[in-house]
Every structure is written in structure tokens, then in C-alpha cells.
Amino acid sequence: MVKKMTKTNPNLIELIEKLIEKSYKEDVAIWKDVSKRLQKANRSTAEVNLSDINRYANADETILVPGKVLSNGNLDNKVNVAAFKFSSKAQEKIENAGGECISISDLIEKNPKGSNIRIME
């Protein structure tokens, strides 16, 4: 049973439904976990700074942020970041470091089993 959603952003609702569907189809818990994190109240939605990603991520790792990536800090290594939203400055810094900014939807298509992904909040 799916919880009643109070979200109004149609893109977010579609993404949450896609995550739940992929979780059951692929029998992978990570997508269900991410969908629950995205369903949280707006005040507790993840906002992750680049300094945090730089501190905890290894080179060539895929980081998933169930929320927004903010530009505070710098990246020293090439890291692929998937998130619901990116600030324009954060996206620029990630790409300048050689990394890639992708949507969570694209990540689901590229990696349906959700292997080698680190979730950061």
C-alpha cells in the first residue's frame, strides 16, 4: 500500500511512483528507500553541499542525493552525482571536476539494480 502523497510537484510524484515500481520489478530495496526519502516533508528534504560530497565520496563513485545539491565547497575528485535538483553553480563545479550530473530517473535506467550507489542526505 502506497502512503497518501501530499506532494504537488508532478515531476516528483512521477519519480516516486517510478522508484516504487522499479523497486518491485527489480526486487531491489534501494529504490524504495529513495522513494520514502523523497516523500518526506519539504522541511526535511535532503540538501547536500559539495563539501560533504567531497569529504565522503571516493573518486569515480556514484552519489545519490534524494533532494538538492548545493554549491558550497569544491570537488577534488571526479564523482557522478544523481539528484532531484542541482543548483546551477553546483552543476558547474561537478562538471568542471570531471564528474557528471544526472537525474534520478536516468540513474534508474542506467543502473536498475542500484549497485555501487551511495545515498547522501
All heavy atoms as an XYZ file, in Angstrom:
945
protein
N       0.837     -1.190      0.000
C       0.000      0.000      0.000
C       0.878      1.248      0.000
O       1.809      1.367      0.781
C      -0.890     -0.017      1.229
C      -1.739      1.202      1.346
S      -3.101      0.903      2.471
C      -3.678      2.542      2.633
N       0.583      2.167     -0.892
C       1.343      3.401     -1.012
C       0.745      4.440     -0.082
O      -0.466      4.590      0.001
C       1.307      3.911     -2.472
C       2.064      5.207     -2.608
C       1.854      2.871     -3.415
N       1.634      5.155      0.626
C       1.165      6.213      1.505
C       0.506      7.315      0.692
O       0.867      7.552     -0.445
C       2.353      6.832      2.254
C       2.837      6.012      3.382
C       3.799      6.684      4.310
C       4.586      7.843      3.844
N       5.609      8.305      4.726
N      -0.459      7.982      1.309
C      -1.100      9.118      0.649
C      -0.053     10.215      0.472
O       0.640     10.579      1.417
C      -2.251      9.631      1.514
C      -2.984     10.788      0.905
C      -4.142     11.211      1.793
C      -4.820     12.416      1.225
N      -4.120     13.661      1.471
N       0.061     10.705     -0.748
C       1.075     11.709     -1.030
C       0.528     13.108     -0.876
O      -0.584     13.394     -1.301
C       1.601     11.529     -2.442
C       2.828     10.679     -2.451
S       3.749     10.904     -3.938
C       3.299      9.414     -4.755
N       1.334     13.953     -0.256
C       0.946     15.345     -0.100
C       1.789     16.228     -1.006
O       1.679     17.441     -0.949
C       1.103     15.798      1.359
O       2.452     15.543      1.758
C       0.140     15.065      2.262
N       2.625     15.624     -1.823
C       3.464     16.386     -2.741
C       2.612     16.910     -3.891
O       1.662     16.259     -4.312
C       4.590     15.503     -3.301
C       5.533     14.956     -2.254
C       6.362     16.059     -1.673
C       7.343     15.527     -0.652
N       8.135     16.568     -0.058
N       2.984     18.082     -4.413
C       2.223     18.666     -5.513
C       3.040     18.768     -6.793
O       2.468     18.975     -7.856
C       1.705     20.062     -5.136
O       2.814     20.876     -4.750
C       0.692     19.976     -4.008
N       4.355     18.639     -6.717
C       5.203     18.712     -7.895
C       4.980     17.454     -8.747
O       5.306     16.353     -8.319
C       6.668     18.811     -7.462
C       7.620     18.926     -8.623
O       7.322     18.512     -9.741
N       8.791     19.476     -8.349
N       4.408     17.597     -9.940
C       4.098     16.417    -10.753
C       5.342     15.606    -11.140
O       5.271     14.377    -11.237
C       3.409     16.990    -11.991
C       3.674     18.442    -11.978
C       4.006     18.840    -10.577
N       6.490     16.277    -11.323
C       7.730     15.559    -11.643
C       8.174     14.692    -10.474
O       8.639     13.571    -10.659
C       8.845     16.535    -12.018
C       8.521     17.328    -13.257
O       7.805     16.846    -14.134
N       9.022     18.553    -13.325
N       8.028     15.217     -9.267
C       8.412     14.475     -8.071
C       7.484     13.283     -7.856
O       7.939     12.177     -7.555
C       8.404     15.390     -6.841
C       8.814     14.760     -5.513
C      10.213     14.166     -5.601
C       8.756     15.789     -4.402
N       6.200     13.481     -8.037
C       5.226     12.394     -7.870
C       5.524     11.278     -8.869
O       5.544     10.094     -8.511
C       3.784     12.932     -8.040
C       3.448     13.881     -6.892
C       2.782     11.779     -8.119
C       2.174     14.678     -7.095
N       5.780     11.652    -10.112
C       6.094     10.670    -11.157
C       7.369      9.900    -10.809
O       7.435      8.671    -10.972
C       6.273     11.406    -12.492
C       6.498     10.503    -13.670
C       6.691     11.296    -14.953
O       6.060     12.368    -15.126
O       7.475     10.832    -15.793
N       8.388     10.609    -10.307
C       9.648      9.970     -9.932
C       9.441      8.985     -8.786
O       9.951      7.860     -8.825
C      10.682     11.029     -9.540
C      12.022     10.484     -9.034
C      12.707      9.635    -10.097
C      12.919     11.628     -8.593
N       8.679      9.376     -7.770
C       8.422      8.499     -6.623
C       7.714      7.230     -7.087
O       8.082      6.118     -6.690
C       7.607      9.243     -5.534
C       8.485     10.322     -4.879
C       7.077      8.261     -4.483
C       7.734     11.286     -3.989
N       6.708      7.368     -7.957
C       5.995      6.196     -8.464
C       6.924      5.295     -9.282
O       6.867      4.066     -9.176
C       4.797      6.639     -9.311
C       3.688      7.241     -8.460
C       2.591      7.916     -9.280
O       2.728      8.059    -10.519
O       1.583      8.311     -8.651
N       7.799      5.916    -10.068
C       8.757      5.151    -10.881
C       9.731      4.380     -9.990
O      10.064      3.225    -10.270
C       9.511      6.118    -11.792
C      10.403      5.465    -12.814
C      10.994      6.523    -13.736
C      11.846      5.913    -14.813
N      12.411      6.912    -15.719
N      10.179      5.022     -8.905
C      11.096      4.365     -7.964
C      10.434      3.158     -7.308
O      11.048      2.089     -7.196
C      11.548      5.361     -6.886
C      12.582      6.391     -7.311
C      12.613      7.542     -6.327
C      13.951      5.757     -7.443
N       9.191      3.307     -6.875
C       8.474      2.212     -6.222
C       8.269      1.062     -7.201
O       8.514     -0.105     -6.873
C       7.131      2.709     -5.636
C       7.392      3.684     -4.475
C       6.274      1.538     -5.174
C       6.165      4.431     -3.999
N       7.863      1.401     -8.419
C       7.643      0.374     -9.443
C       8.937     -0.386     -9.743
O       8.956     -1.612     -9.816
C       7.131      1.055    -10.718
C       6.875      0.104    -11.868
C       6.480      0.861    -13.131
O       5.718      1.843    -13.038
O       6.951      0.457    -14.207
N      10.051      0.340     -9.895
C      11.346     -0.283    -10.199
C      11.816     -1.144     -9.036
O      12.411     -2.201     -9.238
C      12.376      0.804    -10.514
C      13.630      0.306    -11.173
C      13.366     -0.441    -12.452
C      13.963      0.217    -13.638
N      13.832     -0.544    -14.871
N      11.521     -0.718     -7.818
C      11.898     -1.479     -6.631
C      11.258     -2.861     -6.655
O      11.907     -3.870     -6.385
C      11.476     -0.726     -5.370
O      11.648     -1.520     -4.229
N       9.970     -2.912     -6.972
C       9.264     -4.197     -7.012
C       9.678     -5.023     -8.223
O       9.877     -6.227     -8.122
C       7.750     -3.984     -7.013
C       7.234     -3.548     -5.665
C       6.664     -2.302     -5.484
C       7.346     -4.388     -4.554
C       6.212     -1.891     -4.242
C       6.898     -3.981     -3.301
C       6.328     -2.736     -3.145
O       5.894     -2.339     -1.915
N       9.825     -4.361     -9.365
C      10.161     -5.062    -10.609
C      11.540     -5.721    -10.529
O      11.719     -6.866    -10.925
C      10.131     -4.082    -11.776
C      10.221     -4.749    -13.144
C      10.339     -3.698    -14.227
C       9.043     -3.559    -14.975
N       9.137     -2.546    -16.048
N      12.531     -4.987    -10.015
C      13.907     -5.484     -9.939
C      14.195     -6.181     -8.602
O      15.276     -6.721     -8.412
C      14.900     -4.329    -10.127
C      14.807     -3.623    -11.447
C      15.281     -4.472    -12.624
O      16.062     -5.422    -12.411
O      14.850     -4.186    -13.752
N      13.240     -6.133     -7.667
C      13.420     -6.690     -6.331
C      14.658     -6.099     -5.647
O      15.528     -6.814     -5.155
C      13.495     -8.223     -6.385
C      13.306     -8.850     -5.004
O      12.625     -8.228     -4.158
O      13.857     -9.938     -4.765
N      14.728     -4.763     -5.662
C      15.858     -4.032     -5.101
C      15.326     -3.009     -4.096
O      14.459     -2.206     -4.426
C      16.645     -3.301     -6.214
C      17.813     -2.554     -5.639
C      17.118     -4.286     -7.270
N      15.859     -3.036     -2.890
C      15.345     -2.177     -1.810
C      15.783     -0.719     -1.924
O      15.102      0.167     -1.407
C      15.780     -2.733     -0.459
N      16.895     -0.440     -2.606
C      17.422      0.927     -2.638
C      16.416      1.917     -3.232
O      16.260      3.026     -2.745
C      18.772      1.010     -3.388
C      19.368      2.420     -3.232
C      18.633      0.623     -4.839
C      20.789      2.555     -3.733
N      15.684      1.514     -4.263
C      14.751      2.455     -4.901
C      13.564      2.766     -3.996
O      13.073      3.884     -3.974
C      14.280      1.924     -6.261
C      15.408      1.638     -7.201
C      15.607      0.485     -7.905
C      16.522      2.480     -7.541
N      16.767      0.579     -8.650
C      17.342      1.794     -8.441
C      16.894      3.770     -7.160
C      18.513      2.338     -8.975
C      18.072      4.299     -7.682
C      18.853      3.592     -8.575
N      13.119      1.778     -3.228
C      12.030      2.011     -2.281
C      12.490      2.969     -1.179
O      11.760      3.859     -0.757
C      11.547      0.687     -1.692
C      10.260      0.796     -0.940
C       9.721     -0.563     -0.584
C       8.345     -0.447      0.006
N       7.786     -1.747      0.352
N      13.730      2.782     -0.732
C      14.328      3.643      0.286
C      14.375      5.092     -0.215
O      13.977      6.021      0.494
C      15.739      3.140      0.618
C      16.428      3.939      1.695
O      16.427      5.184      1.625
O      16.994      3.322      2.615
N      14.845      5.278     -1.441
C      14.939      6.628     -2.010
C      13.553      7.243     -2.157
O      13.357      8.427     -1.875
C      15.685      6.598     -3.370
C      15.627      7.955     -4.056
C      17.126      6.163     -3.168
N      12.564      6.439     -2.565
C      11.202      6.978     -2.717
C      10.661      7.463     -1.375
O      10.009      8.504     -1.307
C      10.260      5.939     -3.331
O       9.914      4.947     -2.410
N      10.941      6.731     -0.306
C      10.491      7.153      1.029
C      11.162      8.453      1.443
O      10.535      9.318      2.055
C      10.762      6.056      2.058
C       9.797      4.905      1.953
C      10.039      3.880      3.031
C       9.024      2.747      2.894
N       9.282      1.649      3.805
N      12.451      8.590      1.128
C      13.172      9.816      1.469
C      12.618     11.015      0.699
O      12.559     12.124      1.217
C      14.668      9.655      1.189
C      15.344      8.662      2.121
C      16.766      8.386      1.690
N      17.329      7.246      2.371
C      18.455      7.283      3.084
N      19.116      8.401      3.208
N      18.908      6.195      3.657
N      12.209     10.786     -0.556
C      11.649     11.877     -1.357
C      10.243     12.258     -0.919
O       9.776     13.354     -1.202
C      11.631     11.485     -2.842
C      12.985     11.496     -3.546
C      12.877     10.835     -4.908
C      13.521     12.910     -3.678
N       9.554     11.350     -0.225
C       8.194     11.633      0.242
C       8.162     12.433      1.539
O       7.105     12.879      1.960
C       7.428     10.321      0.441
C       7.087      9.627     -0.853
C       6.347      8.329     -0.626
O       5.398      8.287      0.139
N       6.791      7.271     -1.285
N       9.316     12.625      2.163
C       9.371     13.385      3.419
C       8.858     14.806      3.223
O       8.821     15.322      2.113
C      10.820     13.474      3.916
C      11.371     12.214      4.491
C      12.773     12.500      4.991
C      13.456     11.278      5.529
N      14.840     11.598      5.923
N       8.537     15.434      4.337
C       8.096     16.837      4.313
C       9.197     17.709      3.707
O      10.382     17.400      3.841
C       7.788     17.302      5.732
N       8.800     18.780      3.061
C       9.773     19.662      2.405
C      10.853     20.163      3.356
O      12.000     20.300      2.969
C       9.060     20.858      1.768
C       8.307     20.467      0.530
O       8.496     19.366      0.003
N       7.447     21.343      0.067
N      10.493     20.428      4.591
C      11.482     20.957      5.539
C      12.552     19.942      5.898
O      13.610     20.302      6.402
C      10.792     21.483      6.795
C      10.155     20.411      7.636
C       9.448     20.994      8.851
N       8.742     19.962      9.572
C       7.534     19.542      9.293
N       6.871     20.061      8.288
N       6.968     18.585     10.001
N      12.295     18.645      5.651
C      13.309     17.640      5.957
C      13.857     16.963      4.699
O      14.473     15.920      4.779
C      12.744     16.595      6.924
O      11.595     15.991      6.377
N      13.657     17.604      3.543
C      14.231     17.102      2.300
C      15.735     17.344      2.319
O      16.198     18.370      2.815
C      13.602     17.825      1.080
O      12.198     17.579      1.101
C      14.163     17.306     -0.221
N      16.475     16.411      1.769
C      17.935     16.490      1.788
C      18.452     17.677      0.982
O      17.981     17.936     -0.121
C      18.522     15.202      1.224
N      19.406     18.378      1.551
C      20.168     19.408      0.852
C      21.625     19.139      1.182
O      22.041     19.272      2.331
C      19.750     20.810      1.293
C      18.368     21.196      0.803
C      17.995     22.625      1.147
O      18.647     23.228      2.034
O      17.046     23.135      0.544
N      22.384     18.743      0.185
C      23.767     18.326      0.402
C      24.705     19.299     -0.297
O      24.513     19.626     -1.465
C      23.989     16.886     -0.137
C      25.436     16.468      0.024
C      23.071     15.915      0.589
N      25.721     19.756      0.423
C      26.725     20.648     -0.150
C      27.827     19.841     -0.830
O      28.096     18.699     -0.452
C      27.352     21.516      0.947
C      26.421     22.612      1.387
O      25.911     23.372      0.567
N      26.188     22.704      2.692
N      28.485     20.457     -1.798
C      29.598     19.786     -2.472
C      30.716     19.437     -1.509
O      31.399     18.431     -1.686
C      30.144     20.680     -3.603
C      29.254     20.811     -4.822
C      29.905     21.730     -5.847
C      28.956     19.473     -5.444
N      30.888     20.249     -0.463
C      31.940     19.956      0.523
C      31.684     18.603      1.205
O      32.616     17.851      1.470
C      32.030     21.071      1.568
O      30.786     21.222      2.236
N      30.405     18.276      1.452
C      30.064     16.979      2.059
C      30.341     15.834      1.081
O      30.868     14.793      1.462
C      28.590     16.936      2.476
C      28.263     17.955      3.553
O      29.143     18.209      4.409
O      27.149     18.492      3.544
N      29.967     16.031     -0.176
C      30.219     15.008     -1.195
C      31.724     14.786     -1.316
O      32.197     13.648     -1.361
C      29.604     15.417     -2.548
C      28.072     15.426     -2.433
C      30.054     14.477     -3.662
C      27.346     15.970     -3.653
N      32.491     15.876     -1.335
C      33.947     15.782     -1.451
C      34.556     15.032     -0.267
O      35.475     14.240     -0.428
C      34.544     17.184     -1.561
C      35.990     17.145     -1.982
O      36.346     16.496     -2.955
N      36.828     17.856     -1.247
N      34.014     15.274      0.922
C      34.552     14.666      2.143
C      34.303     13.156      2.185
O      35.170     12.392      2.590
C      33.915     15.329      3.362
C      34.525     14.884      4.688
C      33.950     15.635      5.882
N      33.996     17.079      5.689
C      32.941     17.885      5.801
N      31.756     17.410      6.111
N      33.054     19.177      5.621
N      33.126     12.696      1.755
C      32.748     11.298      1.952
C      32.800     10.427      0.699
O      32.783      9.207      0.808
C      31.337     11.218      2.555
C      31.264     11.872      3.909
C      30.559     13.050      4.090
C      31.927     11.326      5.003
C      30.500     13.670      5.333
C      31.885     11.939      6.242
C      31.168     13.103      6.408
O      31.116     13.717      7.631
N      32.854     11.018     -0.480
C      32.816     10.222     -1.710
C      34.219      9.897     -2.204
O      35.137     10.704     -2.076
C      32.065     10.980     -2.794
N      34.355      8.722     -2.773
C      35.617      8.315     -3.393
C      35.570      8.668     -4.874
O      34.500      8.877     -5.435
C      35.815      6.804     -3.222
C      35.811      6.397     -1.756
O      36.386      7.079     -0.927
N      35.145      5.307     -1.448
N      36.732      8.706     -5.510
C      36.799      9.021     -6.940
C      35.994      8.003     -7.739
O      35.979      6.815     -7.419
C      38.246      9.040     -7.397
N      35.327      8.483     -8.772
C      34.512      7.661     -9.678
C      33.342      6.965     -9.004
O      32.793      6.011     -9.549
C      35.379      6.626    -10.413
C      36.367      7.282    -11.357
O      35.982      8.268    -12.020
O      37.515      6.823    -11.432
N      32.942      7.433     -7.843
C      31.795      6.850     -7.146
C      30.510      7.535     -7.619
O      30.532      8.660     -8.094
C      31.965      7.049     -5.639
C      30.999      6.252     -4.814
C      31.319      6.305     -3.320
O      32.026      7.232     -2.878
O      30.847      5.425     -2.612
N      29.387      6.824     -7.487
C      28.089      7.415     -7.815
C      27.380      7.761     -6.515
O      27.177      6.903     -5.665
C      27.230      6.434     -8.642
O      27.928      6.134     -9.844
C      25.891      7.062     -9.000
N      27.031      9.026     -6.377
C      26.352      9.535     -5.188
C      24.912      9.862     -5.572
O      24.673     10.487     -6.596
C      27.045     10.821     -4.672
C      28.511     10.566     -4.348
C      26.300     11.391     -3.478
C      28.754      9.589     -3.232
N      23.971      9.455     -4.737
C      22.564      9.777     -4.974
C      22.082     10.682     -3.851
O      22.221     10.338     -2.674
C      21.736      8.489     -5.024
C      20.310      8.665     -5.524
C      19.842      7.377     -6.186
C      19.358      9.046     -4.440
N      21.548     11.836     -4.218
C      21.015     12.791     -3.242
C      19.512     12.880     -3.453
O      19.063     13.386     -4.478
C      21.659     14.191     -3.402
C      21.050     15.173     -2.419
C      23.164     14.113     -3.217
N      18.709     12.367     -2.503
C      17.254     12.459     -2.649
C      16.761     13.852     -2.257
O      16.063     14.032     -1.272
C      16.737     11.376     -1.711
C      17.801     11.241     -0.677
C      19.100     11.583     -1.340
N      17.199     14.833     -3.009
C      16.868     16.226     -2.729
C      17.691     17.108     -3.641
O      17.815     16.841     -4.827
N      18.311     18.140     -3.064
C      19.030     19.132     -3.859
C      20.516     19.159     -3.513
O      20.892     19.038     -2.350
C      18.425     20.522     -3.614
C      18.969     21.598     -4.528
C      18.160     22.861     -4.427
C      18.626     23.864     -5.479
N      17.787     25.058     -5.497
N      21.347     19.347     -4.538
C      22.785     19.509     -4.350
C      23.092     20.997     -4.406
O      22.715     21.682     -5.360
C      23.587     18.763     -5.446
C      25.075     18.991     -5.261
C      23.274     17.276     -5.408
N      23.770     21.496     -3.367
C      24.114     22.911     -3.268
C      25.607     23.109     -3.531
O      26.399     22.183     -3.382
C      23.735     23.450     -1.883
C      22.262     23.267     -1.503
C      22.027     23.691     -0.065
C      21.372     24.062     -2.443
N      26.003     24.315     -3.898
C      27.359     24.557     -4.400
C      28.401     24.913     -3.343
O      29.530     25.208     -3.693
C      27.316     25.668     -5.441
O      26.960     26.881     -4.821
N      28.075     24.887     -2.068
C      29.031     25.253     -1.037
C      30.177     24.244     -0.994
O      29.970     23.071     -0.762
C      28.327     25.325      0.321
C      29.213     25.903      1.397
O      30.243     26.503      1.103
N      28.807     25.723      2.638
N      31.392     24.707     -1.232
C      32.558     23.830     -1.220
C      33.025     23.519     -2.626
O      32.494     24.032     -3.607
N      34.051     22.668     -2.720
C      34.616     22.289     -4.012
C      34.771     20.785     -4.088
O      34.791     20.102     -3.065
C      35.990     22.935     -4.210
C      35.879     24.429     -4.416
O      35.127     24.887     -5.256
N      36.625     25.183     -3.620
N      34.928     20.276     -5.309
C      35.169     18.849     -5.523
C      36.609     18.657     -5.963
O      37.071     19.342     -6.868
C      34.233     18.302     -6.612
C      32.848     17.869     -6.194
C      32.082     17.326     -7.394
C      32.886     16.814     -5.111
N      37.300     17.699     -5.352
C      38.676     17.395     -5.735
C      38.738     16.198     -6.673
O      39.703     16.027     -7.391
C      39.520     17.086     -4.487
C      39.580     18.272     -3.541
O      39.444     19.414     -4.016
O      39.743     18.047     -2.334
N      37.717     15.312     -6.629
C      37.735     14.116     -7.464
C      36.539     14.095     -8.402
O      35.558     14.771     -8.193
C      37.728     12.797     -6.668
C      37.778     12.941     -5.197
O      38.098     13.993     -4.704
N      37.483     11.907     -4.481
N      36.677     13.225     -9.401
C      35.595     13.024    -10.362
C      34.537     12.151     -9.704
O      34.794     11.005     -9.352
C      36.163     12.343    -11.608
C      35.152     12.023    -12.652
C      35.808     11.252    -13.783
C      34.716     10.647    -14.626
N      35.186      9.522    -15.399
N      33.352     12.706     -9.502
C      32.253     11.981     -8.858
C      30.994     12.171     -9.703
O      30.721     13.276    -10.159
C      32.000     12.525     -7.430
C      30.855     11.796     -6.762
C      33.246     12.421     -6.584
N      30.251     11.097     -9.913
C      28.971     11.185    -10.604
C      27.890     11.391     -9.555
O      27.824     10.635     -8.588
C      28.701      9.919    -11.407
C      29.738      9.728    -12.488
O      30.192     10.692    -13.096
N      30.131      8.498    -12.727
N      27.071     12.403     -9.751
C      26.051     12.745     -8.763
C      24.670     12.690     -9.412
O      24.435     13.299    -10.446
C      26.288     14.154     -8.176
C      25.255     14.471     -7.105
C      27.700     14.279     -7.615
N      23.766     11.936     -8.771
C      22.372     11.889     -9.199
C      21.552     12.569     -8.114
O      21.755     12.308     -6.926
C      21.919     10.444     -9.373
N      20.660     13.457     -8.523
C      19.844     14.179     -7.548
C      18.543     14.613     -8.193
O      18.410     14.608     -9.419
C      20.589     15.401     -7.027
N      17.598     14.994     -7.331
C      16.333     15.514     -7.855
C      16.551     16.912     -8.435
O      16.000     17.257     -9.463
C      15.260     15.534     -6.759
C      13.921     15.997     -7.257
C      13.240     15.268     -8.219
C      13.354     17.165     -6.794
C      12.014     15.710     -8.711
C      12.132     17.604     -7.270
C      11.464     16.873     -8.233
N      17.393     17.717     -7.759
C      17.691     19.076     -8.224
C      19.162     19.391     -7.982
O      19.771     18.879     -7.042
C      16.875     20.116     -7.450
C      15.416     20.150     -7.735
C      14.790     21.278     -6.923
C      13.284     21.287     -7.054
N      12.685     22.285     -6.159
N      19.698     20.281     -8.811
C      21.055     20.804     -8.632
C      20.974     22.323     -8.696
O      20.241     22.856     -9.534
C      21.969     20.362     -9.785
C      22.253     18.894     -9.841
C      21.448     18.046    -10.581
C      23.329     18.362     -9.161
C      21.706     16.694    -10.652
C      23.604     17.005     -9.228
C      22.792     16.171     -9.963
N      21.754     23.005     -7.858
C      21.880     24.442     -8.077
C      22.769     24.581     -9.314
O      23.585     23.706     -9.598
C      22.495     25.141     -6.863
O      23.876     24.864     -6.768
N      22.621     25.666    -10.054
C      23.385     25.821    -11.296
C      24.887     25.855    -11.022
O      25.684     25.291    -11.767
C      22.941     27.067    -12.053
O      23.071     28.200    -11.231
N      25.277     26.479     -9.931
C      26.694     26.572     -9.570
C      27.244     25.194     -9.184
O      28.369     24.851     -9.541
C      26.848     27.558     -8.397
C      28.233     28.054     -8.202
C      28.542     29.168     -9.181
C      29.860     29.809     -8.805
N      30.503     30.421     -9.956
N      26.446     24.393     -8.481
C      26.886     23.047     -8.096
C      27.094     22.188     -9.334
O      28.077     21.461     -9.441
C      25.859     22.399     -7.177
N      26.170     22.285    -10.285
C      26.273     21.509    -11.518
C      27.554     21.890    -12.265
O      28.290     21.028    -12.742
C      25.047     21.762    -12.392
C      24.957     20.840    -13.577
C      23.580     20.869    -14.225
O      22.661     21.525    -13.747
N      23.450     20.148    -15.310
N      27.833     23.173    -12.318
C      29.042     23.676    -12.983
C      30.302     23.127    -12.309
O      31.215     22.656    -12.985
C      29.012     25.210    -12.905
C      30.101     25.923    -13.656
C      29.989     27.431    -13.451
O      28.888     27.990    -13.684
O      30.986     28.033    -13.039
N      30.344     23.152    -10.971
C      31.520     22.670    -10.239
C      31.728     21.164    -10.418
O      32.853     20.696    -10.550
C      31.387     22.993     -8.747
C      31.578     24.457     -8.421
C      31.462     24.693     -6.924
C      31.734     26.121     -6.543
N      31.655     26.330     -5.084
N      30.632     20.388    -10.422
C      30.737     18.935    -10.596
C      31.298     18.625    -11.983
O      32.199     17.794    -12.134
C      29.362     18.251    -10.392
C      28.935     18.347     -8.926
C      29.417     16.783    -10.836
C      27.484     17.983     -8.666
N      30.781     19.306    -13.004
C      31.244     19.073    -14.372
C      32.684     19.541    -14.567
O      33.454     18.894    -15.278
C      30.297     19.738    -15.378
C      28.964     19.000    -15.440
C      27.850     19.762    -16.147
O      28.075     20.923    -16.565
O      26.758     19.177    -16.279
N      33.083     20.640    -13.910
C      34.469     21.113    -14.000
C      35.443     20.133    -13.358
O      36.602     20.055    -13.762
C      34.620     22.496    -13.356
C      33.995     23.590    -14.187
O      33.707     23.403    -15.366
N      33.764     24.736    -13.574
N      34.983     19.376    -12.362
C      35.831     18.383    -11.703
C      35.876     17.076    -12.506
O      36.519     16.119    -12.099
C      35.325     18.119    -10.288
N      35.153     17.041    -13.626
C      35.156     15.837    -14.465
C      34.023     14.882    -14.164
O      33.916     13.815    -14.754
N      33.157     15.255    -13.233
C      32.034     14.404    -12.858
C      30.836     14.613    -13.762
O      30.887     15.371    -14.732
N      29.766     13.946    -13.418
C      28.550     14.012    -14.229
C      27.361     14.261    -13.317
O      27.265     13.691    -12.241
C      28.388     12.675    -14.962
C      27.279     12.643    -15.973
C      27.139     11.275    -16.635
O      27.821     10.320    -16.229
O      26.312     11.175    -17.548
N      26.446     15.125    -13.761
C      25.197     15.384    -13.048
C      24.081     14.673    -13.802
O      23.873     14.948    -14.983
C      24.884     16.871    -13.007
S      26.094     17.839    -12.123
N      23.402     13.763    -13.127
C      22.311     13.059    -13.791
C      21.069     13.067    -12.909
O      21.158     13.223    -11.692
C      22.684     11.601    -14.161
C      23.164     10.826    -12.938
C      23.715     11.563    -15.248
C      23.467      9.369    -13.223
N      19.925     12.919    -13.539
C      18.685     12.866    -12.774
C      18.540     11.467    -12.165
O      19.155     10.508    -12.633
C      17.499     13.176    -13.674
O      17.298     12.119    -14.589
N      17.721     11.359    -11.149
C      17.483     10.062    -10.516
C      16.822      9.121    -11.525
O      17.147      7.930    -11.572
C      16.645     10.224     -9.236
C      17.435     11.041     -8.192
C      16.260      8.865     -8.660
C      16.668     11.396     -6.937
N      15.948      9.639    -12.388
C      15.301      8.825    -13.423
C      16.332      8.192    -14.351
O      16.236      7.010    -14.693
C      14.341      9.662    -14.257
O      13.279     10.104    -13.481
N      17.324      8.987    -14.772
C      18.371      8.460    -15.649
C      19.202      7.402    -14.940
O      19.614      6.412    -15.540
C      19.281      9.591    -16.142
C      18.588     10.530    -17.122
O      17.517     10.151    -17.647
O      19.115     11.628    -17.354
N      19.449      7.619    -13.652
C      20.218      6.643    -12.875
C      19.476      5.309    -12.788
O      20.088      4.247    -12.900
C      20.501      7.182    -11.469
C      21.338      6.276    -10.568
C      22.738      6.083    -11.143
C      21.431      6.855     -9.170
N      18.158      5.356    -12.632
C      17.357      4.128    -12.566
C      17.513      3.346    -13.870
O      17.644      2.123    -13.856
C      15.862      4.450    -12.332
C      15.652      5.090    -10.973
C      15.017      3.189    -12.442
C      14.259      5.659    -10.790
N      17.507      4.065    -14.998
C      17.641      3.403    -16.300
C      19.041      2.826    -16.492
O      19.204      1.722    -16.992
C      17.317      4.378    -17.445
C      15.905      4.933    -17.414
C      14.826      3.853    -17.335
O      14.924      2.849    -18.053
O      13.886      4.020    -16.533
N      20.072      3.589    -16.091
C      21.463      3.147    -16.267
C      21.820      2.001    -15.325
O      22.645      1.156    -15.651
C      22.437      4.304    -16.007
C      22.499      5.326    -17.101
C      23.540      6.366    -16.723
C      23.654      7.455    -17.763
N      24.633      8.483    -17.377
N      21.262      2.027    -14.117
C      21.652      1.077    -13.078
C      20.402      0.544    -12.374
O      20.137      0.878    -11.223
C      22.577      1.806    -12.088
C      23.205      0.887    -11.081
O      22.846     -0.282    -10.967
N      24.147      1.413    -10.327
N      19.599     -0.317    -13.054
C      18.325     -0.767    -12.478
C      18.468     -1.545    -11.173
O      17.577     -1.520    -10.337
C      17.704     -1.627    -13.576
C      18.775     -1.889    -14.555
C      19.821     -0.860    -14.383
N      19.604     -2.198    -10.975
C      19.818     -2.968     -9.740
C      20.313     -2.085     -8.591
O      20.388     -2.525     -7.451
C      20.817     -4.109     -9.975
C      20.268     -5.211    -10.864
C      19.192     -5.996    -10.156
C      18.697     -7.149    -10.995
N      17.488     -7.757    -10.461
N      20.692     -0.847     -8.899
C      21.117      0.084     -7.850
C      22.427     -0.300     -7.195
O      22.647     -0.004     -6.024
N      23.317     -0.943     -7.945
C      24.581     -1.384     -7.347
C      25.608     -0.254     -7.344
O      25.613      0.604     -8.224
C      25.127     -2.594     -8.109
O      25.237     -2.297     -9.477
N      26.458     -0.255     -6.325
C      27.548      0.715     -6.166
C      27.059      2.165     -6.136
O      27.632      3.035     -6.763
C      28.598      0.547     -7.267
C      29.222     -0.829     -7.236
O      29.444     -1.393     -6.166
N      29.491     -1.383     -8.398
N      25.991      2.396     -5.393
C      25.460      3.742     -5.228
C      25.486      4.096     -3.745
O      25.108      3.284     -2.910
C      24.005      3.838     -5.751
C      23.974      3.619     -7.262
C      23.388      5.187     -5.391
C      22.585      3.558     -7.834
N      25.955      5.298     -3.433
C      25.953      5.777     -2.051
C      24.908      6.875     -1.935
O      24.926      7.837     -2.677
C      27.327      6.316     -1.680
C      27.383      6.805     -0.225
C      28.706      7.408      0.111
N      29.766      6.430     -0.079
C      30.903      6.433      0.618
N      31.098      7.350      1.529
N      31.816      5.547      0.408
N      23.992      6.720     -0.968
C      22.967      7.735     -0.734
C      23.500      8.719      0.303
O      24.005      8.319      1.346
C      21.667      7.094     -0.228
C      21.119      6.111     -1.256
C      20.616      8.170      0.098
C      19.921      5.320     -0.771
N      23.388     10.007      0.004
C      23.816     11.041      0.951
C      22.660     11.975      1.247
O      21.954     12.403      0.346
C      24.983     11.851      0.379
C      26.273     11.080      0.309
S      27.634     12.144     -0.174
C      28.029     12.893      1.396
N      22.489     12.285      2.540
C      21.472     13.257      2.967
C      22.113     14.311      3.813
O      23.004     14.077      4.562
C      20.369     12.573      3.776
C      19.352     11.920      2.910
C      18.111     11.526      3.697
O      18.223     10.862      4.721
O      17.030     11.893      3.249
